[in-house]
Amino acid sequence: MVMEKTYERKMCCKEGVAYFTDHPLGLYVVRGDSMVLLGQIGKDFPAGRMKEVTQKELDELIKDSGSGGLQWDFDNDLTA
């Protein structure tokens, strides 16, 4: 599957609020069985539970939470 105008969303949850920032990826190719269908959140999603922040603010939230964020080692983590 080839997608255009894609974004990577990075998130950190703290005190019941999901803080996020989006990074544009542009053209993105997905192959194999690793496809997921995503859509917009409906009106039933509680307002105020997600807040968009800058990358710098998100880095500070991750540092303060002590979670260290999610780190991927693509050479080892995604092998079949």
Beta strands, then each sheet from edge to edge (+ up, - down):
strand 1: 2-14
strand 2: 17-29
strand 3: 50-52
sheet 1: 1+ 2- 3-
end
